[in-house]
Amino acid sequence: MTFVNELKRVCPDNFLEKKEDLYVYAHDTSQNPDNIILPRAVVFPKNTKEVSEVVKILNKYNVPFIPRAQGTNHCGATRLIKESVVIHFSKMDKIIKIDKKNLIAKVQPNVVIGDLNKELDKLNLFFPPDPSNLAVSTVGGAIGLCAGGPRTFKYGNTKDYVINLEVVLADGSVIKTSKDLPKNVTGYNITSLFVGSEGTLGLITEATLKLIPKPEERLLTLAYFNSLEDAAKCVNNIIDFGFIPSTLDLLDNNTIKTIERFNPCNLLTDKEAVLLIELDGFRKCVQYETEILKEILQKSNALNIIQAKNQIENEEIWRARRSAYSAVTQLKSNVVTEDIVVPREKIVECVRKINEISKKYNITVCIMGHAGDGNIHPNFALDLSDKTEKENFEKLKDELFYYALSVDGTLSGEHGIGLHKKKYLKDALDNGAFQVMQNIKKLFDTKNIINPEKMF
Ligand SMILES: Cc1cc2nc3c(=O)[nH]c(=O)nc-3n(C[C@H](O)[C@H](O)[C@H](O)COP(=O)(O)OP(=O)(O)OC[C@H]3O[C@@H](n4cnc5c(N)ncnc54)[C@H](O)[C@@H]3O)c2cc1C
């Protein structure tokens, strides 16, 4: 019996192997039109037992496999580099329980984050990690990449909300990494080891998440500036005053113009930068704080200040922010989103540097970022089928990443390493730490079959 027949026996109705069915699973949001390798098969297990059986078969035949959710990652974390089987979690998408008394939720990995928050909303609860595409991306994917998003400055990222995981290891055995408790320092913190491991150490089949009470009010302010310097100074002024906004995002003029060109949202296109600032908490506090924020913005040379007065206006502003990526995708056939982090004091220098190197290589860039965290997302619009543009982009990336490292920054704040940044990883880490990470991979995956050649 071949491994394919054995897999079919485990998931008879949830199995794909026809060529025309496989193409979609060869891609993710990362852009690289070359070297498309189709999976040998895609399996959709329905529960932990099936995941375990599938993994045991693949282990027995030494067949590489890739855990996959919605494939919205930007780093090639779910791309194939050799013939592999894709283990797709779409049949494991149930919210198992929401326990308001203990502020936890237990979910299967493919629960969509937006759907989880809709259920939590009804109970006035909240799960803060938000990979900005929360209508699509999943809890399992967010755990795989330790996703962050616009609210990280105040609330932290995915690792701060994962308290226990059920994981299928490379030999098909199943472990629980902790207990369903928000505090637990009993033994090593292997829960966090799996968060951000990019599906290279094990397969998450269940996650227990920490929840927090939903803030009563959220109000957004847009503040426009004539210079990036003023916008960056303003970020510091807001923090120095003692605010911890739930969102402190920056959009540059190219991003504003591109949003207005393709998804008009009434943004002002003649300003160099706009800050999007969200305050949340009790209604009266937020209203009071919004007034103080206005004073700080005025003193920081903000030219136009637009403050949402209600949830409808709030949503309108979020729509603008969330549509930025899709607007940029309409500029050229490919968009590559990068994700460097620099010390916050270097934000202006970093934005200028990105513009300088993009100009040097003649590549269009729209820059936005989570300014509170120093996490900058340049969205490069280009045509990767154009050989010169592709070569230029490789040079641009080298300059971008080595610039970030030269100012004590790093390669990724929330999108991960995957295939696309792995050539820089050794230079981004302490030598000893790099070695320890490779040893961890070998320990969990002696045959190198779980999402192989990602990260390292
Ligand atoms: C428009 C847009 C905006 C974005 N904005 C942000 C942002 O602001 N912040 C941010 O952090 N990210 C952002 N992202 C990146 C991306 O959406 C996130 O990384 C998201 O968390 C990936 O979720 P997914 O369900 O698509 O997972 P996938 O892309 O399918 O998988 C992600 C990783 O998790 C692994 N994985 C998936 N399921 C499992 C499992 N059950 N067990 C083990 N490993 C698993 C995969 O192998 C892979 O390594 C954005 C993407 C887009 C397209």
PDBQT file of the ligand as one rigid body, heavy atoms in Angstrom, charges set to zero:
ROOT
HETATM    1  C1  LIG A 501      -4.041  42.116   3.706  1.00  0.00    +0.000 C 
HETATM    2  C2  LIG A 501      -3.183  41.463   4.731  1.00  0.00    +0.000 A 
HETATM    3  C3  LIG A 501      -2.869  42.152   5.874  1.00  0.00    +0.000 A 
HETATM    4  C4  LIG A 501      -2.087  41.539   6.870  1.00  0.00    +0.000 A 
HETATM    5  N1  LIG A 501      -1.804  42.238   8.006  1.00  0.00    +0.000 NA
HETATM    6  C5  LIG A 501      -1.144  41.627   9.010  1.00  0.00    +0.000 A 
HETATM    7  C6  LIG A 501      -0.931  42.324  10.249  1.00  0.00    +0.000 A 
HETATM    8  O1  LIG A 501      -1.283  43.497  10.430  1.00  0.00    +0.000 OA
HETATM    9  N2  LIG A 501      -0.311  41.647  11.235  1.00  0.00    +0.000 N 
HETATM   10  C7  LIG A 501       0.114  40.349  11.077  1.00  0.00    +0.000 A 
HETATM   11  O2  LIG A 501       0.657  39.783  12.029  1.00  0.00    +0.000 OA
HETATM   12  N3  LIG A 501      -0.042  39.680   9.907  1.00  0.00    +0.000 NA
HETATM   13  C8  LIG A 501      -0.673  40.274   8.882  1.00  0.00    +0.000 A 
HETATM   14  N4  LIG A 501      -0.851  39.615   7.694  1.00  0.00    +0.000 N 
HETATM   15  C9  LIG A 501      -0.219  38.293   7.483  1.00  0.00    +0.000 C 
HETATM   16  C10 LIG A 501      -1.147  37.057   7.684  1.00  0.00    +0.000 C 
HETATM   17  O3  LIG A 501      -2.470  37.322   7.381  1.00  0.00    +0.000 OA
HETATM   18  C11 LIG A 501      -1.068  36.508   9.061  1.00  0.00    +0.000 C 
HETATM   19  O4  LIG A 501       0.215  36.048   9.271  1.00  0.00    +0.000 OA
HETATM   20  C12 LIG A 501      -2.077  35.397   9.429  1.00  0.00    +0.000 C 
HETATM   21  O5  LIG A 501      -1.921  35.187  10.815  1.00  0.00    +0.000 OA
HETATM   22  C13 LIG A 501      -1.911  34.077   8.689  1.00  0.00    +0.000 C 
HETATM   23  O6  LIG A 501      -3.094  33.288   8.932  1.00  0.00    +0.000 OA
HETATM   24  P1  LIG A 501      -3.578  32.134   7.958  1.00  0.00    +0.000 P 
HETATM   25  O7  LIG A 501      -4.798  31.562   8.571  1.00  0.00    +0.000 OA
HETATM   26  O8  LIG A 501      -3.707  32.631   6.565  1.00  0.00    +0.000 OA
HETATM   27  O9  LIG A 501      -2.351  31.116   8.068  1.00  0.00    +0.000 OA
HETATM   28  P2  LIG A 501      -1.425  30.473   6.938  1.00  0.00    +0.000 P 
HETATM   29  O10 LIG A 501      -0.847  31.542   6.089  1.00  0.00    +0.000 OA
HETATM   30  O11 LIG A 501      -2.100  29.354   6.254  1.00  0.00    +0.000 OA
HETATM   31  O12 LIG A 501      -0.295  29.843   7.861  1.00  0.00    +0.000 OA
HETATM   32  C14 LIG A 501       0.577  30.661   8.587  1.00  0.00    +0.000 C 
HETATM   33  C15 LIG A 501       1.642  29.777   9.278  1.00  0.00    +0.000 C 
HETATM   34  O13 LIG A 501       1.025  29.005  10.293  1.00  0.00    +0.000 OA
HETATM   35  C16 LIG A 501       1.263  27.615  10.077  1.00  0.00    +0.000 C 
HETATM   36  N5  LIG A 501       0.058  26.913  10.503  1.00  0.00    +0.000 N 
HETATM   37  C17 LIG A 501      -1.212  27.142  10.104  1.00  0.00    +0.000 A 
HETATM   38  N6  LIG A 501      -2.045  26.318  10.761  1.00  0.00    +0.000 NA
HETATM   39  C18 LIG A 501      -1.294  25.561  11.575  1.00  0.00    +0.000 A 
HETATM   40  C19 LIG A 501      -1.573  24.517  12.511  1.00  0.00    +0.000 A 
HETATM   41  N7  LIG A 501      -2.803  24.104  12.756  1.00  0.00    +0.000 N 
HETATM   42  N8  LIG A 501      -0.530  23.945  13.158  1.00  0.00    +0.000 NA
HETATM   43  C20 LIG A 501       0.724  24.355  12.944  1.00  0.00    +0.000 A 
HETATM   44  N9  LIG A 501       1.048  25.344  12.096  1.00  0.00    +0.000 NA
HETATM   45  C21 LIG A 501       0.057  25.931  11.419  1.00  0.00    +0.000 A 
HETATM   46  C22 LIG A 501       1.598  27.477   8.602  1.00  0.00    +0.000 C 
HETATM   47  O14 LIG A 501       2.405  26.349   8.356  1.00  0.00    +0.000 OA
HETATM   48  C23 LIG A 501       2.343  28.790   8.361  1.00  0.00    +0.000 C 
HETATM   49  O15 LIG A 501       3.674  28.654   8.763  1.00  0.00    +0.000 OA
HETATM   50  C24 LIG A 501      -1.608  40.216   6.677  1.00  0.00    +0.000 A 
HETATM   51  C25 LIG A 501      -1.917  39.530   5.485  1.00  0.00    +0.000 A 
HETATM   52  C26 LIG A 501      -2.691  40.149   4.516  1.00  0.00    +0.000 A 
HETATM   53  C27 LIG A 501      -3.002  39.373   3.267  1.00  0.00    +0.000 C 
ENDROOT
TORSDOF 0
